[in-house]
Every structure is written in C-alpha cells, then in structure tokens.
Amino acid sequence: MIGTAGTTNTGAIDDLTAIADLCEREGIWFHVDGCIGGVLRLAPDHAHLVAGIERAGSVAIDPHKWLHTPFEAGAVLIKDPEAHFATFEMHGPYLQLQERGMIAGKFLADYGLELSRGFRALKIWMAFKEQGSAKFGRLIAKDIGLARYMAGKIEADSLLELFAPVDLNIVCFRHVAADEDASRVLNTEIMLRLQERGLAVPLDTTVQGKHGLRCAFNNHRTRREDIDGFLDDVLHIAKEIIAEQAS
Ligand SMILES: *Cc1c(COP(=O)(O)O)cnc(C)c1O
C-alpha cells in the first residue's frame, strides 16, 4: 500500500500513521511516495507532518527536488536489506563476488535494475558531506515559510484566492473572476504573459475542478521580495487583461 508524503499537485499529505496501522494489521508492505516530503524529517519544526513515515518498508525520495541535487536523482530507501538484495541481486559468471580484491563487498548493480548505471548516489552523498543535513532542513523550513507568507498575502487580498490548502511548499491560487470559465481564461492569460515577459514561470493546474496557478518553492535564492513582486505583477497583468476584455 502506498501513502503519499506530499502530493505533486498541492503538497497534501496522507495520514501515514493510519496507513501504517492498517498495513501492520493486514501484513501489507507499506511504501511511502516521499518524492517531495520524504525529507521533511530534516526540518525539525515540520517533521511532525510525516509522523509514521519511519514505519514504512520503503520510501521513495527525489533528491533533485528538496535536496537540491542537480537533475536527475531519484532514490528509494528500503528498510530490509535482505529483501532488497533478494529482489535485485543477480550474478552472471562474469560478475562473481570475491572475499578480497576489487570486487569484494556489494555490487552497486545489486541495489536496483540497472547494471551500467550512472553513479547518482555520489552527488547526493557529497552534498550531505559538504552542506550537512541540518542545512537542508533549514532550506526546507524556509520554503514552507515562503509558501505560508505567500498564502497570507493572497488571503489578505480580495482580488486573489487560494483554491487548495497550503500544507507544504506549494501554493495554488488564482485571480478572482465572474465564474469558473472566465477564471480559466483570465488566469491562463496571466500565466502566459508572466512567462512571455520573462517575469516568472508559474504553471497552472486544476484541483477538484478549480483551475489556477501553481507555485512550488524549491529554490534557495527565493526571497519574500520575489513573492511581493510576483503578486504585484499578477495583479497588474490581470488589470490589463480585464481592461482589454472590457474595451
Ligand atoms: C516528482 C514526484 C514523483 C516523480 O517524479 P520524477 O521527477 O519522475 O522523479 C513522484 N511522486 C511525487 C509525489 C512527486 O512529487
């Protein structure tokens, strides 16, 4: 059974403890899609959001998201090394392990499907060695703080609205319009003008039938001033479009 520690679209998190209880009771493997939130434990103030993740048999994480690793670096952590190796270990006559020498120990190939694989683990390991895990925790907390800051500004502005709860580092919002169809037209045009003018690159999404813009905070350079400027640009462009529509 798979629980999600932060969905891609909105950052929503499953009740991982409840899923862990169910899996334990029924004897089911518990996997967590932690591509975004699997690393939340590094940020002490937010670790509680993924309570129960430690009971998973496996957790997928995407270091190229919240660990700032250059593309690409998908990874999975597996609790039971024997089950892990029993799944992938395969030694042809040309790949026999020895007690000593060059091929003593574990083959990297025995950890997964690939044989002549890219050594992605190195760049992740080096980043931890160089920066330390606490720093990644601080960056995660900063991104969540920025998302909350942006959500606060949106809630305080009667021309803007959130169309999904802000649980993590993802903000789904839109400029208000007369109805859902008008909203889609207006907000798509806002997005395209922001992109074409080189101001910002939000994308759009739809959550339970509501369409709007989606911002995911992931960049260590983003500051509150960037959000202030971005929302000013959104309001300015919206005004422009509404004026055009009226004329
Ligand atoms: C990003 C993501 C994935 C996988 O995306 P890749 O970029 O292909 O690694 C899976 N699940 C969630 C929740 C994600 O956010």
The ligand as an SDF file (V2000), in Angstrom:
LIG
                    3D

 15 15  0  0  0  0  0  0  0  0999 V2000
    8.0780   14.3680   -8.5300 C   0  0  0  0  0  0  0  0  0  0  0  0
    7.2550   13.2960   -7.9660 C   0  0  0  0  0  0  0  0  0  0  0  0
    7.3410   11.9810   -8.4230 C   0  0  0  0  0  0  0  0  0  0  0  0
    8.2720   11.5000   -9.5010 C   0  0  0  0  0  0  0  0  0  0  0  0
    8.7740   12.4380  -10.3670 O   0  0  0  0  0  0  0  0  0  0  0  0
   10.1860   12.3000  -11.1040 P   0  0  0  0  0  0  0  0  0  0  0  0
   10.5320   13.7060  -11.4440 O   0  0  0  0  0  0  0  0  0  0  0  0
    9.9180   11.4450  -12.2890 O   0  0  0  0  0  0  0  0  0  0  0  0
   11.1270   11.6720  -10.1520 O   0  0  0  0  0  0  0  0  0  0  0  0
    6.5430   11.0400   -7.7950 C   0  0  0  0  0  0  0  0  0  0  0  0
    5.7090   11.3810   -6.7890 N   0  0  0  0  0  0  0  0  0  0  0  0
    5.6170   12.6420   -6.3280 C   0  0  0  0  0  0  0  0  0  0  0  0
    4.6990   12.9480   -5.1750 C   0  0  0  0  0  0  0  0  0  0  0  0
    6.3880   13.6480   -6.9110 C   0  0  0  0  0  0  0  0  0  0  0  0
    6.2700   14.9050   -6.4530 O   0  0  0  0  0  0  0  0  0  0  0  0
  1  2  1  0
  2  3  1  0
  2 14  2  0
  3  4  1  0
  3 10  2  0
  4  5  1  0
  5  6  1  0
  6  7  2  0
  6  8  1  0
  6  9  1  0
 10 11  1  0
 11 12  2  0
 12 13  1  0
 12 14  1  0
 14 15  1  0
M  END
$$$$
